[in-house]
Amino acid sequence: MNIEKKRNIFLNKSDISFLKNHYLFLDNDFLSMLFYKNDFLKDFISIFNNSEISLLIDPFVEFEFLREVFLPKQQKLKENFLSEDFFTSVENHQEVFLKLQENAILLSRIYAHQNNNNKKTGSSFVDLFLAARSMLLKNSCIITGNKKDFPLFVFDTLAVLNLEEDEGSLKSFCVLKFNEKKFSSCLLKYNKLHS
């Protein structure tokens, strides 16, 4: 296994060319980590931004990132952060939203079916829409610290970044890709319930 270390980031792939010309959706937990940990942000940008990878912010992730911020100074800091050149905001269009909504509800049903109607499927509204968006944009990935929100029966793990925090503990973030074959298999099993 190749491990690349940039100050406090450990990446299990030293060659991230597999992400070249991909879109990388940032989940809120990861986006928040970038906002609060400036060293991590610099290292992350140096690893990923020079690799022809577009760092995308979904409108629902942006909402989640900005919600409950009531201090004007903090709100301005977060808004300025989102407007940095290395991020690209994803357009929110009604036609796209309708397809996202359709995909998100289908994913939620598949998650529930695969989890045998377990009370807690683990995926929030925002995570379901982010997963749904990755279904539409075939050359996209998601980076998240909450891997359970994007289950292995639909997503593949391409890479893992570990952030070494000040006290020596590690926080892991996964780069995930929607797997059409896995999804189709789950959908087939789910559709058998209705036949």
C-alpha positions as CSV (number, residue, x, y, z in Angstrom):
1,M,0.0,0.0,0.0
2,N,1.3,3.4,-0.9
3,I,1.0,6.0,1.8
4,E,1.6,9.7,1.3
5,K,2.1,12.0,4.3
6,K,1.5,15.7,4.1
7,R,2.2,17.2,7.5
8,N,-0.9,15.8,9.2
9,I,-2.7,14.0,6.4
10,F,-2.1,10.3,5.6
11,L,-3.5,9.1,2.2
12,N,-3.6,5.4,1.3
13,K,-2.9,6.2,-2.3
14,S,0.2,8.2,-3.3
15,D,-1.0,8.3,-6.9
16,I,-4.5,9.9,-7.0
17,S,-4.6,9.8,-10.8
18,F,-7.6,7.5,-10.6
19,L,-9.5,10.7,-9.7
20,K,-8.2,12.7,-12.6
21,N,-11.1,14.6,-14.4
22,H,-13.5,13.6,-11.6
23,Y,-15.8,15.7,-9.6
24,L,-15.4,15.4,-5.9
25,F,-18.4,16.2,-3.8
26,L,-17.6,17.4,-0.3
27,D,-19.9,16.2,2.5
28,N,-20.6,18.7,5.3
29,D,-18.4,17.0,7.9
30,F,-15.4,17.1,5.5
31,L,-16.2,20.7,4.4
32,S,-16.4,21.7,8.1
33,M,-13.1,20.1,8.8
34,L,-11.5,22.0,6.0
35,F,-13.0,25.2,7.4
36,Y,-11.8,24.7,11.0
37,K,-8.4,23.1,10.3
38,N,-6.4,25.5,8.2
39,D,-3.3,23.2,8.0
40,F,-5.6,20.3,6.8
41,L,-7.1,22.6,4.2
42,K,-3.7,23.6,2.8
43,D,-2.5,20.0,2.6
44,F,-5.8,18.8,1.1
45,I,-5.7,21.5,-1.6
46,S,-2.1,20.7,-2.4
47,I,-2.9,17.0,-2.8
48,F,-6.2,17.2,-4.7
49,N,-6.4,20.6,-6.4
50,N,-3.4,20.0,-8.7
51,S,-4.9,16.8,-10.0
52,E,-7.6,18.1,-12.3
53,I,-10.2,17.3,-9.7
54,S,-13.2,19.6,-9.3
55,L,-14.2,20.2,-5.6
56,L,-18.0,20.5,-5.7
57,I,-20.3,21.9,-3.1
58,D,-23.9,20.7,-3.4
59,P,-26.6,23.2,-2.4
60,F,-27.9,21.0,0.4
61,V,-24.4,20.6,1.8
62,E,-24.0,24.4,1.6
63,F,-27.2,24.8,3.5
64,E,-26.1,22.3,6.1
65,F,-22.8,24.1,6.4
66,L,-24.4,27.6,6.9
67,R,-27.4,26.7,8.9
68,E,-27.6,27.8,12.6
69,V,-24.9,30.4,12.1
70,F,-26.3,33.5,13.7
71,L,-23.2,35.6,14.3
72,P,-22.7,37.9,11.3
73,K,-18.9,37.6,11.5
74,Q,-19.0,33.8,11.5
75,Q,-21.6,33.8,8.7
76,K,-19.4,36.0,6.6
77,L,-16.3,33.8,7.3
78,K,-18.2,30.7,6.1
79,E,-19.7,32.4,3.1
80,N,-16.2,33.7,2.1
81,F,-14.8,30.2,2.6
82,L,-17.4,28.8,0.2
83,S,-16.5,31.3,-2.4
84,E,-12.9,30.3,-2.6
85,D,-11.6,29.6,-6.1
86,F,-10.9,25.9,-5.3
87,F,-14.6,25.2,-4.7
88,T,-17.3,25.0,-7.3
89,S,-20.9,25.4,-6.3
90,V,-23.4,23.0,-8.0
91,E,-26.4,24.6,-9.6
92,N,-29.8,24.0,-8.2
93,H,-32.1,23.5,-11.1
94,Q,-35.8,22.4,-10.9
95,E,-35.4,19.6,-13.5
96,V,-32.3,18.3,-11.8
97,F,-34.0,18.5,-8.4
98,L,-36.9,16.3,-9.5
99,K,-34.5,13.6,-10.7
100,L,-32.4,14.0,-7.5
101,Q,-35.6,13.6,-5.4
102,E,-36.6,10.5,-7.3
103,N,-33.1,9.0,-6.8
104,A,-33.0,10.0,-3.2
105,I,-36.3,8.3,-2.3
106,L,-35.3,5.2,-4.2
107,L,-31.9,5.1,-2.4
108,S,-33.7,5.5,0.9
109,R,-35.9,2.5,0.1
110,I,-33.0,0.4,-1.0
111,Y,-31.0,1.3,2.2
112,A,-34.0,0.3,4.3
113,H,-34.5,-2.9,2.4
114,Q,-30.8,-3.8,2.6
115,N,-30.7,-3.0,6.3
116,N,-33.8,-5.3,6.8
117,N,-35.9,-2.3,7.9
118,N,-33.4,-1.5,10.7
119,K,-34.8,1.5,12.5
120,K,-31.7,3.6,11.8
121,T,-30.4,3.5,8.2
122,G,-27.9,6.2,9.0
123,S,-28.4,8.5,6.0
124,S,-29.8,12.0,6.5
125,F,-31.8,13.9,3.9
126,V,-28.7,15.8,2.8
127,D,-26.7,12.6,2.4
128,L,-29.4,10.9,0.4
129,F,-29.5,13.9,-2.0
130,L,-25.7,13.9,-2.2
131,A,-25.7,10.2,-3.0
132,A,-28.5,10.8,-5.6
133,R,-26.4,13.5,-7.2
134,S,-23.5,11.2,-7.5
135,M,-25.8,8.8,-9.4
136,L,-26.5,11.5,-12.0
137,L,-22.9,12.6,-12.4
138,K,-21.1,9.4,-13.4
139,N,-17.5,10.7,-13.0
140,S,-18.0,11.9,-9.5
141,C,-17.0,10.8,-6.0
142,I,-18.0,11.8,-2.5
143,I,-15.6,12.5,0.4
144,T,-17.0,12.0,3.8
145,G,-16.2,11.2,7.4
146,N,-19.5,9.3,7.7
147,K,-18.9,6.3,5.5
148,K,-22.0,4.6,7.0
149,D,-24.2,7.2,5.3
150,F,-23.0,5.8,1.9
151,P,-23.2,2.0,2.4
152,L,-20.9,-0.5,0.7
153,F,-23.8,-2.3,-1.0
154,V,-24.1,0.8,-3.3
155,F,-20.7,2.6,-3.0
156,D,-17.1,1.6,-3.4
157,T,-14.3,3.0,-1.3
158,L,-11.5,4.4,-3.5
159,A,-9.2,6.0,-0.9
160,V,-9.0,6.8,2.7
161,L,-7.5,10.0,4.1
162,N,-6.5,10.1,7.8
163,L,-6.1,13.4,9.6
164,E,-3.8,13.3,12.6
165,E,-5.3,15.7,15.1
166,D,-3.3,17.7,17.7
167,E,-3.8,15.1,20.4
168,G,-2.6,12.3,18.2
169,S,-5.9,10.8,17.4
170,L,-6.9,10.1,13.7
171,K,-10.0,11.1,11.9
172,S,-10.7,9.2,8.7
173,F,-12.4,10.4,5.6
174,C,-13.3,8.1,2.7
175,V,-13.5,8.9,-1.0
176,L,-16.5,6.9,-2.3
177,K,-17.9,6.2,-5.7
178,F,-21.4,5.2,-6.7
179,N,-21.3,1.7,-8.2
180,E,-24.0,1.2,-10.8
181,K,-23.7,-2.6,-10.8
182,K,-24.2,-2.8,-7.0
183,F,-27.1,-0.4,-7.2
184,S,-28.7,-2.4,-10.0
185,S,-28.4,-5.6,-8.0
186,C,-30.0,-4.0,-4.9
187,L,-32.7,-2.5,-7.1
188,L,-33.5,-5.9,-8.6
189,K,-33.8,-7.4,-5.1
190,Y,-36.0,-4.5,-4.0
191,N,-38.2,-4.7,-7.1
192,K,-38.9,-8.4,-6.3
193,L,-40.9,-7.2,-3.3
194,H,-43.4,-5.6,-5.7
195,S,-43.8,-8.4,-8.2
